[in-house]
Amino acid sequence: MDADEMDFPTPDSDVDSIAPETLKDRIDDGESVTLLDARMSSDYEEWRIDGENVESINAPYFHFLDEEIDDAVLDSIPDDEHVTVLCAKGGASEYVAGALADRGYDVDHLEDGMNGWASIYEAHEVTGYDGPGTLLQYQRPSSGCLGYLLYDDDEAAVVDPLRAFTDRYLADAAELGVELTYAFDTHVHADHVSGLRELADEGVEAVLPSAAADRGVTYADEVTLTTDGDEFTVGDAAVETTFTPGHTTGMTSYLLGGSLLATGDGLFIESVARPDLEEGDEGAPEAARMLYDSLQNRVLSFDDDVLVGGAHFSDAAESAADGTYTAPIGELRERMDALSADEDTFVETVLADMPPRPANYEEVIATNLGQNAVDDDEAFALELGPNNCAASQDALTSDD
């Protein structure tokens, strides 16, 4: 039974809850934050809230079920500072926080637990964008997912939408006084469930690379298929299609307003794509060579001042001054040795230290192909955890 579905005894002390957004603000503001994660150790090791100013302690909830809590567990929890307790959904953490409050600890608990953390979705304006209209970058801190909203005149387009935030895109467009005209996917994602079909159901023109549809997409007749060189317009801004296979055979980048290249999972500001999520280890070397060709002959052919904006960021990424995870191509060319390496060295680099594959990635891919039907709650649960779409767990950029 899930810990959050258990009937816990009621502690004597009432404890406050803290909203996920408030906790993130505290972390972003540089406050010292102490977290007690009451999930099972296996879940904690796979995915947790981290940060330079975050002290994270794992003590699974079952340690707190007995009337007498083991001294070693209590000794691991500081009694001279504020502690926020969290779990998966918020139920177990409320009980654990109450048990600690009964013993004099200064505690609160995270509202809705890690599910609440995964519901945070922030929008930051890309101030370095100098094309027509305005460009926003959506950020999901829990998984590092990034998306983009370009709007000009009375039209808007979203790139790499998440199903969990379908209503958000529509609401943001309405608040901005524009119509969400297009939704673009860069490829068949392996770490999150795409919102492409849900937006299509709302009257948005959904655009998918033709090469991605060739992987077995079951709903190709419901979307617009795009190929290399196609162009769409959003107000006065052009959205130009550039085929950049490697991470997947269908990987496609979109040049937004001539100013930012939305590279999907082809190139990130701190790393390059991993090449093994479509054809596995056996197909990874060939995919890595395909990625090398795409980066050298497609991405790096753009002007140095064109911004790169990937579909993800990792803990190793450093945001720009505007808070977005974007960087000029020229800067990445200078700072990422993999972009100046010869083909054999590049392939060796991207195959050398790939992180574990994203959680549930095969089911997520099947869902995004339309072969696996899930409801909203099941879709949300499938994508919980780190994205792990980069070739390395560490940054491939230098510190210079």
C-alpha positions as CSV (number, residue, x, y, z in Angstrom):
1,M,0.0,0.0,0.0
2,D,1.2,3.5,-0.8
3,A,2.2,5.4,2.3
4,D,-0.1,8.2,1.5
5,E,-3.0,5.9,1.4
6,M,-2.4,4.5,4.9
7,D,-4.5,5.5,7.9
8,F,-1.9,7.1,10.3
9,P,-2.6,7.7,13.9
10,T,-3.2,11.3,14.8
11,P,-0.3,13.2,16.5
12,D,-1.1,15.6,19.3
13,S,0.4,18.5,17.5
14,D,-1.0,20.3,14.4
15,V,1.6,21.3,11.8
16,D,1.4,23.9,9.1
17,S,1.9,23.0,5.4
18,I,4.1,24.9,3.0
19,A,3.2,25.4,-0.7
20,P,5.7,23.9,-3.2
21,E,6.0,27.4,-4.8
22,T,6.9,28.9,-1.4
23,L,9.5,26.3,-0.7
24,K,11.1,26.9,-4.2
25,D,11.1,30.6,-3.5
26,R,13.0,30.0,-0.3
27,I,15.6,27.8,-2.1
28,D,15.9,30.3,-4.9
29,D,16.4,33.2,-2.5
30,G,19.4,31.4,-1.0
31,E,17.9,30.5,2.4
32,S,19.2,27.5,4.2
33,V,16.6,24.8,3.9
34,T,16.5,21.5,5.7
35,L,14.3,18.8,4.2
36,L,13.3,15.5,5.8
37,D,12.3,13.2,3.0
38,A,10.1,10.4,4.4
39,R,9.8,8.4,1.2
40,M,11.5,5.0,0.8
41,S,15.2,5.2,0.3
42,S,15.0,3.8,-3.3
43,D,12.6,6.6,-4.3
44,Y,14.8,9.1,-2.5
45,E,18.0,8.0,-4.3
46,E,16.3,8.2,-7.7
47,W,14.8,11.6,-7.3
48,R,14.8,14.3,-4.7
49,I,14.9,18.1,-4.1
50,D,18.5,19.3,-4.1
51,G,20.4,22.6,-4.0
52,E,23.5,24.2,-2.8
53,N,21.6,25.6,0.2
54,V,19.5,22.5,0.8
55,E,20.3,19.9,3.4
56,S,18.3,16.8,2.6
57,I,17.9,13.9,5.1
58,N,16.2,10.6,4.2
59,A,14.3,8.9,7.0
60,P,11.4,6.7,5.7
61,Y,8.0,7.2,7.3
62,F,7.9,3.7,8.9
63,H,10.6,4.8,11.4
64,F,8.0,7.1,12.9
65,L,5.1,4.6,13.3
66,D,6.2,3.2,16.7
67,E,5.4,5.2,19.8
68,E,9.2,5.1,20.6
69,I,11.2,6.4,17.7
70,D,14.7,5.1,17.5
71,D,17.2,7.6,18.9
72,A,19.5,7.2,15.9
73,V,16.7,8.4,13.6
74,L,15.9,11.4,15.9
75,D,19.6,12.2,16.1
76,S,19.8,12.5,12.3
77,I,17.3,15.4,12.4
78,P,18.5,18.8,13.6
79,D,16.5,20.1,16.5
80,D,17.9,23.6,16.4
81,E,16.6,24.6,12.9
82,H,13.4,24.6,11.0
83,V,12.7,21.3,9.1
84,T,10.2,20.7,6.2
85,V,9.0,17.1,5.9
86,L,8.0,15.7,2.6
87,C,6.8,12.5,1.1
88,A,5.2,11.5,-2.2
89,K,1.7,13.1,-1.9
90,G,1.6,14.8,1.4
91,G,-0.1,12.3,3.7
92,A,2.8,10.5,5.3
93,S,4.7,13.8,5.7
94,E,1.9,15.4,7.7
95,Y,2.0,12.5,10.1
96,V,5.8,12.4,10.4
97,A,5.9,16.2,10.9
98,G,3.2,15.9,13.7
99,A,5.2,13.2,15.4
100,L,8.3,15.4,15.4
101,A,6.3,18.4,16.6
102,D,5.1,16.3,19.5
103,R,8.8,16.0,20.4
104,G,9.6,19.7,20.2
105,Y,10.9,20.0,16.7
106,D,10.2,23.1,14.6
107,V,8.6,21.6,11.5
108,D,6.1,22.0,8.7
109,H,5.3,19.7,5.8
110,L,5.3,20.1,2.0
111,E,1.8,20.4,0.6
112,D,1.0,17.5,-1.8
113,G,4.6,16.2,-1.4
114,M,6.7,15.5,-4.5
115,N,3.5,15.5,-6.6
116,G,3.1,19.2,-5.6
117,W,6.8,19.9,-6.4
118,A,6.2,18.3,-9.9
119,S,3.3,20.7,-10.4
120,I,5.5,23.8,-10.3
121,Y,5.7,25.4,-13.8
122,E,7.3,28.8,-14.2
123,A,7.5,31.2,-17.1
124,H,10.4,33.4,-17.7
125,E,10.8,35.9,-20.5
126,V,13.8,35.3,-22.8
127,T,15.2,38.8,-22.8
128,G,18.0,38.0,-25.2
129,Y,15.4,37.1,-27.9
130,D,15.4,39.8,-30.5
131,G,12.9,38.5,-33.1
132,P,9.3,39.7,-33.6
133,G,7.1,39.4,-30.6
134,T,7.9,38.0,-27.2
135,L,9.4,34.7,-26.2
136,L,8.8,32.9,-22.8
137,Q,10.6,29.8,-21.5
138,Y,8.5,27.4,-19.4
139,Q,10.5,25.6,-16.7
140,R,9.5,22.6,-14.6
141,P,12.1,22.4,-11.8
142,S,11.2,18.9,-10.7
143,S,12.2,17.3,-14.0
144,G,14.1,20.0,-15.8
145,C,11.6,20.1,-18.7
146,L,11.6,23.3,-20.8
147,G,9.0,24.6,-23.2
148,Y,8.5,27.9,-25.1
149,L,5.7,30.2,-25.8
150,L,6.2,32.7,-28.7
151,Y,3.5,35.3,-29.2
152,D,3.2,38.3,-31.6
153,D,0.2,40.4,-32.6
154,D,-2.8,38.2,-31.8
155,E,-1.2,34.7,-32.3
156,A,0.9,32.4,-30.2
157,A,2.7,29.1,-30.5
158,V,4.0,26.6,-27.9
159,V,7.0,24.3,-28.4
160,D,7.3,21.0,-26.5
161,P,4.1,21.3,-24.5
162,L,3.5,19.0,-21.5
163,R,0.1,17.3,-21.2
164,A,0.0,18.1,-17.4
165,F,0.0,21.8,-18.3
166,T,-2.4,21.9,-21.3
167,D,-4.8,24.2,-19.5
168,R,-1.9,26.5,-18.5
169,Y,-0.9,27.2,-22.1
170,L,-4.5,28.1,-23.0
171,A,-4.9,30.3,-19.9
172,D,-1.6,32.1,-20.5
173,A,-2.5,32.8,-24.1
174,A,-5.9,34.1,-23.0
175,E,-4.4,36.3,-20.3
176,L,-2.0,37.7,-23.0
177,G,-4.9,38.4,-25.3
178,V,-3.6,36.1,-28.0
179,E,-4.9,32.9,-29.6
180,L,-2.8,29.8,-29.2
181,T,-2.5,28.9,-32.9
182,Y,0.2,26.2,-33.0
183,A,1.7,23.5,-30.8
184,F,5.0,22.1,-31.9
185,D,6.8,18.9,-30.7
186,T,10.5,18.5,-31.5
187,H,10.3,14.7,-31.3
188,V,8.7,11.7,-29.6
189,H,9.6,12.4,-26.0
190,A,10.8,9.7,-23.6
191,D,10.6,11.5,-20.3
192,H,7.2,13.3,-20.3
193,V,3.8,12.9,-21.8
194,S,3.3,15.4,-24.6
195,G,0.3,17.8,-24.6
196,L,0.2,17.9,-28.4
197,R,-3.1,15.9,-28.8
198,E,-4.8,17.6,-25.9
199,L,-4.1,21.0,-27.4
200,A,-5.3,19.7,-30.8
201,D,-8.6,18.7,-29.1
202,E,-8.8,22.4,-28.1
203,G,-8.6,23.6,-31.7
204,V,-4.8,24.3,-31.7
205,E,-2.9,23.2,-34.9
206,A,-0.6,20.5,-33.6
207,V,2.7,20.0,-35.5
208,L,4.8,16.9,-35.4
209,P,8.0,16.1,-37.4
210,S,7.1,13.6,-40.2
211,A,10.2,11.5,-39.3
212,A,8.8,11.3,-35.7
213,A,5.5,10.1,-37.0
214,D,7.3,7.4,-38.9
215,R,8.2,5.7,-35.6
216,G,4.7,4.4,-35.4
217,V,2.6,7.4,-34.3
218,T,-1.1,6.3,-34.4
219,Y,-2.6,9.8,-34.7
220,A,-0.6,11.2,-37.6
221,D,-3.8,12.1,-39.5
222,E,-4.9,14.3,-36.6
223,V,-1.7,16.6,-36.7
224,T,0.2,18.6,-39.3
225,L,3.4,16.8,-40.3
226,T,6.4,19.0,-40.9
227,T,9.6,18.3,-42.8
228,D,13.0,20.1,-43.1
229,G,12.7,23.7,-44.3
230,D,9.0,24.2,-43.6
231,E,8.0,27.6,-42.2
232,F,5.1,28.7,-40.1
233,T,4.1,32.2,-39.0
234,V,3.1,33.5,-35.6
235,G,2.2,37.2,-36.2
236,D,5.3,38.6,-37.8
237,A,7.5,35.9,-36.4
238,A,8.6,32.9,-38.5
239,V,9.0,29.4,-37.1
240,E,11.4,27.5,-39.3
241,T,11.9,23.8,-39.2
242,T,15.4,22.3,-39.1
243,F,15.8,18.5,-39.2
244,T,18.4,17.6,-36.5
245,P,18.3,13.8,-35.9
246,G,20.5,12.0,-33.5
247,H,18.8,11.9,-30.1
248,T,16.0,10.3,-32.1
249,T,15.6,9.7,-35.8
250,G,12.8,12.3,-35.9
251,M,14.5,15.0,-33.8
252,T,13.7,18.4,-35.2
253,S,14.7,21.9,-34.1
254,Y,12.6,25.1,-34.6
255,L,14.2,28.5,-35.3
256,L,11.9,31.0,-33.5
257,G,11.8,34.5,-34.9
258,G,15.3,34.0,-36.4
259,S,16.7,34.4,-32.8
260,L,16.3,31.2,-30.8
261,L,16.8,27.7,-31.9
262,A,14.6,25.4,-29.9
263,T,16.8,22.3,-30.1
264,G,14.6,19.8,-28.2
265,D,16.9,17.2,-26.9
266,G,19.6,17.6,-29.5
267,L,21.7,20.2,-27.7
268,F,21.4,21.6,-24.2
269,I,23.3,24.6,-22.8
270,E,25.4,22.2,-20.6
271,S,25.5,19.0,-22.7
272,V,24.5,17.2,-25.8
273,A,21.8,14.5,-26.3
274,R,22.1,10.9,-25.3
275,P,21.7,8.6,-28.4
276,D,20.3,5.4,-26.9
277,L,16.6,6.0,-26.1
278,E,15.2,4.9,-29.5
279,E,17.4,2.0,-30.5
280,G,19.0,1.1,-27.2
281,D,22.7,0.4,-26.7
282,E,23.0,-1.4,-30.0
283,G,21.9,1.5,-32.0
284,A,23.6,4.2,-29.9
285,P,26.9,4.5,-31.8
286,E,25.1,5.1,-35.2
287,A,22.7,7.6,-33.5
288,A,25.7,9.4,-32.0
289,R,27.3,9.8,-35.4
290,M,24.0,11.1,-36.7
291,L,23.9,13.6,-33.8
292,Y,27.4,14.7,-34.7
293,D,26.4,15.4,-38.2
294,S,23.3,17.4,-37.1
295,L,25.3,19.5,-34.7
296,Q,28.2,20.2,-37.0
297,N,26.2,20.8,-40.2
298,R,22.9,22.1,-38.9
299,V,23.0,23.6,-35.5
300,L,26.5,25.1,-35.7
301,S,25.8,26.6,-39.1
302,F,23.6,29.3,-37.4
303,D,25.1,32.6,-36.5
304,D,26.9,32.8,-33.2
305,D,24.4,35.1,-31.6
306,V,21.4,32.8,-32.2
307,L,20.3,31.5,-28.8
308,V,20.1,27.8,-28.1
309,G,17.1,26.7,-26.0
310,G,16.8,23.0,-25.3
311,A,13.9,21.0,-24.0
312,H,15.6,20.2,-20.7
313,F,18.1,21.5,-18.2
314,S,20.0,19.5,-15.5
315,D,21.4,20.4,-12.1
316,A,24.7,21.0,-13.9
317,A,23.2,23.9,-16.0
318,E,23.6,27.5,-15.0
319,S,20.9,29.9,-16.0
320,A,21.5,33.1,-17.9
321,A,21.0,36.5,-16.3
322,D,17.3,36.5,-17.3
323,G,16.7,33.3,-15.4
324,T,16.3,31.2,-18.6
325,Y,18.4,28.2,-19.6
326,T,19.5,29.7,-22.9
327,A,23.0,30.5,-24.4
328,P,24.3,31.8,-27.7
329,I,25.6,29.2,-30.1
330,G,29.0,31.0,-30.2
331,E,29.4,30.7,-26.5
332,L,28.6,27.0,-26.5
333,R,31.0,26.5,-29.4
334,E,33.8,27.9,-27.2
335,R,32.8,26.3,-23.9
336,M,31.7,22.8,-25.0
337,D,34.7,20.7,-26.2
338,A,32.3,18.1,-27.7
339,L,31.3,20.6,-30.3
340,S,34.8,21.0,-31.6
341,A,35.8,17.4,-31.3
342,D,36.3,15.1,-34.3
343,E,33.6,12.5,-35.0
344,D,35.3,9.6,-33.3
345,T,36.1,11.6,-30.1
346,F,32.5,13.0,-30.0
347,V,31.0,9.5,-30.3
348,E,33.3,8.2,-27.5
349,T,32.4,11.1,-25.3
350,V,28.6,10.8,-25.6
351,L,28.7,7.0,-25.1
352,A,31.1,7.1,-22.1
353,D,29.0,8.3,-19.2
354,M,25.3,8.2,-19.9
355,P,23.1,8.4,-16.8
356,P,20.3,5.9,-16.1
357,R,17.5,6.0,-18.7
358,P,14.4,8.1,-17.7
359,A,11.9,6.5,-15.4
360,N,9.2,4.6,-17.3
361,Y,10.7,5.8,-20.6
362,E,9.3,2.9,-22.6
363,E,5.8,3.5,-21.4
364,V,6.1,7.2,-21.9
365,I,7.3,6.7,-25.5
366,A,4.4,4.3,-26.1
367,T,2.0,6.9,-24.7
368,N,3.4,9.6,-26.9
369,L,3.2,7.3,-30.0
370,G,-0.5,6.9,-29.2
371,Q,0.0,3.1,-28.5
372,N,-0.7,3.3,-24.8
373,A,-3.8,5.1,-23.5
374,V,-3.6,6.6,-20.0
375,D,-5.7,9.1,-18.1
376,D,-4.4,12.4,-16.7
377,D,-3.4,11.0,-13.3
378,E,-1.6,8.0,-14.9
379,A,0.2,10.3,-17.3
380,F,1.4,12.6,-14.5
381,A,2.6,9.6,-12.5
382,L,4.5,8.2,-15.5
383,E,6.7,11.2,-15.9
384,L,7.7,11.8,-12.2
385,G,11.4,11.7,-11.7
386,P,14.6,13.1,-13.4
387,N,14.7,13.5,-17.2
388,N,18.2,12.1,-17.9
389,C,18.0,13.0,-21.6
390,A,21.6,14.4,-21.7
391,A,24.6,12.3,-22.6
392,S,26.3,13.0,-19.3
393,Q,25.3,13.6,-15.7
394,D,27.9,16.3,-15.5
395,A,28.2,19.4,-17.6
396,L,30.3,19.1,-20.8
397,T,31.0,22.8,-20.7
398,S,34.1,24.3,-19.2
399,D,33.9,26.7,-16.2
400,D,35.5,29.6,-18.1
